[in-house]
Amino acid sequence: MPILEKLESFASRYKRLTEDMIALNGQECPPLITPEWVKRAQDVLNRSSQLMADPGFAAVKSTPQIHQYRIELLRLKATLESGQQLLLSQRKTIQADRARLKRVGALTATLRSMQ
């Protein structure tokens, strides 16, 4: 596949990814980053890196469209990294809540046995 076709394919994937995020979140609330979205974003970034390493990419590297695409990829990478941190934080919160519920359950069982 010629380099420009590959680039167009990745650009359309990126566009769908951002449109999906906007549709999920609306404009008024903070971004909702899901594990599926993270996987899709990682795929776009990995494939784009492979494309940019292609020797044929050198011929189109200096065009304004490529420059804009690279800026958008950097934004995507930043969003992905913050999303991963958010998911990690949520995971820790869920683990802490589970542990707390387990302790409450144990305490409840102990109190019932004392009655």
VEXDREN-2710 file (C-alpha; in Angstrom, 1 decimal):
% VEXDREN-2710
k/r/px/py/pz
1/MET/0.0/0.0/0.0
2/PRO/1.5/3.4/-1.0
3/ILE/2.5/5.7/1.9
4/LEU/-0.2/8.2/1.2
5/GLU/-3.0/5.6/1.3
6/LYS/-1.6/4.3/4.6
7/LEU/-1.5/7.8/6.0
8/GLU/-5.1/8.4/5.0
9/SER/-6.1/5.1/6.6
10/PHE/-4.5/6.1/9.9
11/ALA/-5.9/9.6/9.7
12/SER/-9.4/8.2/9.3
13/ARG/-8.9/5.8/12.3
14/TYR/-7.7/8.7/14.4
15/LYS/-10.7/10.8/13.3
16/ARG/-13.1/7.9/14.3
17/LEU/-11.3/7.6/17.6
18/THR/-11.7/11.2/18.4
19/GLU/-15.3/11.3/17.2
20/ASP/-16.1/8.3/19.4
21/MET/-14.6/10.1/22.4
22/ILE/-16.6/13.2/21.7
23/ALA/-19.8/11.2/21.3
24/LEU/-19.2/9.3/24.5
25/ASN/-18.5/12.4/26.5
26/GLY/-20.3/15.4/25.1
27/GLN/-18.7/18.8/25.4
28/GLU/-19.5/19.6/29.0
29/CYS/-18.0/16.7/31.0
30/PRO/-14.5/15.4/31.4
31/PRO/-13.3/12.8/29.0
32/LEU/-14.5/9.2/29.6
33/ILE/-11.5/7.0/28.8
34/THR/-12.5/3.4/28.5
35/PRO/-10.1/0.4/28.3
36/GLU/-11.4/-0.3/24.7
37/TRP/-10.6/3.3/23.7
38/VAL/-7.1/3.0/25.2
39/LYS/-6.5/-0.1/23.1
40/ARG/-7.7/1.6/20.0
41/ALA/-5.6/4.7/20.7
42/GLN/-2.5/2.5/21.3
43/ASP/-3.1/0.7/18.0
44/VAL/-3.3/4.0/16.1
45/LEU/-0.1/5.3/17.7
46/ASN/1.8/2.1/17.1
47/ARG/0.8/1.8/13.5
48/SER/1.5/5.5/12.9
49/SER/5.0/5.0/14.4
50/GLN/5.6/2.1/11.9
51/LEU/4.4/4.3/9.1
52/MET/6.7/7.2/10.0
53/ALA/9.6/4.8/10.1
54/ASP/8.9/3.7/6.5
55/PRO/11.6/5.0/4.1
56/GLY/8.8/6.2/1.7
57/PHE/7.5/8.5/4.5
58/ALA/10.5/10.8/4.0
59/ALA/9.1/12.1/0.8
60/VAL/5.9/13.5/2.4
61/LYS/7.3/14.2/5.9
62/SER/7.6/18.0/5.4
63/THR/4.1/18.6/4.1
64/PRO/1.7/20.7/6.2
65/GLN/-0.8/17.8/6.4
66/ILE/1.9/15.6/7.9
67/HIS/2.9/18.3/10.3
68/GLN/-0.8/18.7/11.4
69/TYR/-1.2/14.9/11.7
70/ARG/1.9/14.7/13.9
71/ILE/0.5/17.4/16.2
72/GLU/-2.7/15.5/16.5
73/LEU/-0.8/12.3/17.3
74/LEU/1.0/14.1/20.1
75/ARG/-2.3/15.2/21.5
76/LEU/-3.6/11.7/21.2
77/LYS/-0.6/10.3/23.0
78/ALA/-1.0/12.9/25.8
79/THR/-4.7/12.0/26.1
80/LEU/-3.9/8.3/26.1
81/GLU/-1.3/8.7/28.9
82/SER/-3.7/10.8/31.1
83/GLY/-6.4/8.2/30.4
84/GLN/-4.2/5.4/31.5
85/GLN/-3.4/7.2/34.7
86/LEU/-7.1/7.8/35.2
87/LEU/-7.9/4.1/34.7
88/LEU/-5.1/3.2/37.1
89/SER/-6.4/5.6/39.7
90/GLN/-10.0/4.2/39.3
91/ARG/-8.6/0.6/39.6
92/LYS/-6.9/1.5/42.9
93/THR/-10.1/3.1/44.2
94/ILE/-12.1/0.1/43.3
95/GLN/-9.6/-2.2/45.0
96/ALA/-9.7/0.0/48.1
97/ASP/-13.6/-0.1/48.1
98/ARG/-13.6/-3.9/47.7
99/ALA/-11.2/-4.2/50.7
100/ARG/-13.4/-1.9/52.8
101/LEU/-16.5/-3.8/51.9
102/LYS/-14.8/-7.1/52.8
103/ARG/-13.9/-5.6/56.2
104/VAL/-17.5/-4.4/56.7
105/GLY/-18.8/-7.8/55.8
106/ALA/-16.4/-9.5/58.3
107/LEU/-17.4/-7.0/61.0
108/THR/-21.1/-7.6/60.3
109/ALA/-20.6/-11.4/60.5
110/THR/-18.8/-11.0/63.8
111/LEU/-21.6/-8.7/65.2
112/ARG/-24.3/-11.2/64.1
113/SER/-22.5/-14.1/65.8
114/MET/-22.3/-12.1/69.0
115/GLN/-26.1/-11.6/69.2
END
